[in-house]
Amino acid sequence: MAGKRLARAAALAAACAALGAAAADDAARWYLQVDNDSFFDTDRWYTSGLRIGRVAPRGDHDDEWGVLQEIYTPEAKFDNPVDRPPAARLLVTYARHERLPGDWRTYEVDVGVTGPSALGEQAQRIAHSVVSAPHEDWAAQRGDQLDGDIACARTLALPARALGLRFAAHYGALAGNQLAFVHGGLEVRYGHGAALDLFSPVMRYAATPPLTRERPGGSWSVFAGATARAVLVNHLLDFQDGSTAAALERKDVVGRFVLGGAWTYRAASLSFALVQETKEFVGQHRNHDFGSVTLHIPF
């Protein structure tokens, strides 16, 4: 019980601090990132991700405060002998973004809770009231646990160019008590204007806000990429204490393949990606697909 109270108190304190910091700056802008597997008419594994961020310029860098919820569930449409338990994370996030020509560095700290207080079951119930889906049983979800991590991500524009294509490398690490991994990947883009620099968070595994500066006219880009993460810790695969389900064995390396596009008009921007991810645990019956949308409209 003490651990649960600590997790809830930490999440509440971090949320209050974030709201206070965000409200103090009228120059900041908001953006929304939504990940969901409904793009592929599935309901399994990484089923939903929602990030709301507020980014403010601070001289040579940008500060970002936000809230992140991630929801993971077992397969809803078919019974499988081996499957993951339901899990959810609810985190308050702070990120520092340093952008130089051809070099984008992000340093992020997340604090919150994983377990029932992350409101995964409630969020899924609201979503399923709009989009019809099979009922999910959350009984195997672990109790509340403190969830915290530190992440760093770097995006480097590569000097090689051919046929109008631009290449970028993404790499970084996340170290936390529930998740820990290192990652690296390559991306190729084609297009026109500022949208060539509108990178997707599914390649960076970190807060990835749109560009905050005004841009004349419109621009667009399409992109493809591949990345892999070496997983060191993944307690989101753990079942509730006392569960009779067999413990899952995580995969040490998980690959990700991405196709997408981006569009900007003045300060507004939209980035969309389709993702296929290789198996995350032993016994997973197939690869997983989901879509990701990042939207920024100034207001």
N, C-alpha and C positions, 0 to 999 in steps of 0.2 A: 504493500500500500504506500509506503514512503516513496518508493521509486515512481509510482504513478503520480502522486502529488507533486513530486519534484519535476516530472516531465511536464505536467500541466502548468505549473507555476512558471517554469522557464519559457514555455511557449507563450503564455499570456504576457510576461514581462517583455519578451522580445517583440511581440506584436505592438504593445503600447509604445515602445521605443521607436519602432519603425514608423508608426502612424505620426508620432510627434515630429520625427525628422522630415517626413514627407510633407507635412502640412506647413513646415517652416519656409518653404521655397516656392515662390509663385512662378519661377522660370522653368520648373520641371515639366516634363511631358510623360504621359502614361502610354503603356503598350500592353497588349494581351497576346499570350501564346496559348494555344489549345492543341493538345495531342489527343487523338482518339482512334480506336480501331474500327469505329463504325464506318469509316471510309471504305473498308473492305468487308462490311457486313459480318464481322466476327465479334465475339464478346469473350475475350480470354487474355490472360497473362498481363501485359501492360495495357490496360484498357482505357486509361484516362490520365491526362496531365494538364494542369491549369496553372499558369503563372501570370500574375498581374504585377507589373513593375512600373516604377516612377523614376525617371532618369533626369538628373540635373547636372549642368556643366559646372566644373570647379577648376577653372584655370586650365592646367595642362591635362586634366582627366575628367571623367564623368563619374558621379556617384549614383548608385541605384539602390533603392529600397523596394522590397516586394514581398509577395506571399506566393508560396508554391504548394500545390497539392498534387500528389501522385497516387494513383489507385491501381492495384494489381489484384487479379482474381484468377481462379481456376477456369477451365473451359466450361462455358455455360450451356452450349448447345449439344454437347455430346459427353457421355461418361467415359472417363479414361482411367485405367488402373493406376497410373502414376500422374499426379498433378500437383500444382503449387497451392498453398493456402491463400486466402484473401489477405491483403495487407494494404495499408494506406499510410501516407506520410503527409503531415501538415507542417510547413516550415516558414519562418520569417527569414528573409534573405537580405544580405547586403553585398553589393559587388562594386568594385572599383575597376573602371575601364580606362585603359591607356591606349590611345589610338595614335600611331605614327604612320606615315606613308608606307603602306605595305606591311605593317606590323601592328597587330591588335592583341593586347594582353588583358586578361580578365582575372581578377583575384576575388574570390567569393567566400563568404561565411554564411552558413545556414544553421539555424537553431529551431527546434520544435519537438514534435512528438510523432511516434508511430504507434498505431493501435487504435482502439475505438474512439479516442478523443480526436483523432485525425479526421473523423466524420466521413470516411470513405463510403460506408454503407448508406448513410443519409444522402450523400451526393449522388451515388449511383441510383438510389431510389427516385430522386428528382429527375435524373436524366432518363430513366426508364419510363417515367410517366409521360414523357414526350416521344421517345423512340421505343417502340415495343421490343422487348427482349426477355429471355427466360429468367426465372427467379434465381438469384444467387444466395447460397447459404454462407453466412459469415461466421458460423459457430467456431471454425478452426482458427480464427484470427487471434494472434497473441494479445496479451494485455498491454496496457500503455507502457512505452519505453521512451526514455529520452533519446532524441535523434539529433545529432549534430555532425557537421562536416566542414571541411575547408577544401575549396577547389581552386585550381588554377588552369587556365586554358590560354593557348597562344595560337594565333592565325598568322601565317607568313605568306605573303605573295611571292611566288617563285619567279625567277627571272626568265625562265623558258616560256616562249610563246610561239604558236604556230597556227596559221589559218584563222587568225582572230581569236583564238582560244586563250583564256587566262587560267593559270594553275595556282592552287594554294595548298599549303600543308596546315593541318590542324593537329595539335597534340596537347597533352596535359595530364592532370591527375586529380583524383578526388580521394580524400582520406577522412573517414568518419567511423563512428562506432557501429553503424548499421550497414553501410556500404563503403567499399574502398576498391579503387581500380586505377590503372593507368591506361591511356588511350592514344592512338595516333592514326591519321588517315590523310588521304589526298582527295582534292576536288578539282574539277575542271568546269569552267563557266564560259558562256558565249552570250553576248548581248551588247547593250549600248548604255553608256552613262553611269549614273550613281548606283543603279541596281546591280552592277558588277561587284560592288562592295557590300551588298546586303546578304550577309552570310546567315546560314540556318543554324539554330541551336542544336539540331539533331546531329550535326557534325562536330559541335564544340563541347557538348555535355556540360554546359554552363549557361548562366544568364547571357543572352545575346540580343540586346535591344537594337531596334532599327537606328539608322543615323538620325541625329537630332537636328541637323542643320537644314535650312531651307535650300531647295534645289530648283533651278528654273526648268520649266517644262516637265516632260515625263521621260522615264527610262525603263528598260526591261532587261531581264537576263534569264537564261535557263542553265541548269547545272546538273551534274552527276558526280557522285562521290562514293568512296568506300572507306570505312574506318573499322578498327578493331579495338576492343578493350580487354586487357588482362585483368581478371577479377581476383581480388585478394580476399575480400569479405563480402558476403551477401546474406545478412540475417533476415531479409524480407522473404527468404525461402523457408524460414523456421515456422513450425506449427505451434499452436498453443500448448503450454505445459500440460502434460498428461494425455495428450492426443495419442490415439492408437495408430495414426498414420505413420508409415515408414518415413524416416528422415530422408530428405532429398539430397542428392549430390550435385553441387553446382558445376557447371562447365567452367574451366579455367580461362577460356578465350571465347568471346562472343563477337561475331562479325556483324557489320551493318552496311547495307547498300541503299543508296539514296538517289532519287530523281526528283527534280522540282523546278520551280521558277519563282521570279520575284518581279515586282512592279513598283514604281514610285511615281508620284506626281506632287511636285513641290514638297511639302513636309509630310504628306501621307505616304504610307508604304504597305505592301502586302507581300508576304513570303509564304510559299506553300511547298511541302515536301511529302513524297510517298516513301515509306521506309520498309525494307524487309530486314529482319534481324534473325540471325541463326539461333540455334537452340541454347537456352539459358541453363537448363538442368538436364541431368541424365534421365531418360524416359519420356521427355517431351516429344510428342508424336510428330511435330512438324515445325518449320520455321514460322516466325510471326510477322504480321504486317500491321502497320498503322500509318495514319496521316498526321501531319503537323502544320498548323497555320499560325503565323505571327502577323498581327495587325496593329498598325499605328495610325491613328487619325487625330491630329491636333485639335484641342478644344479648350 
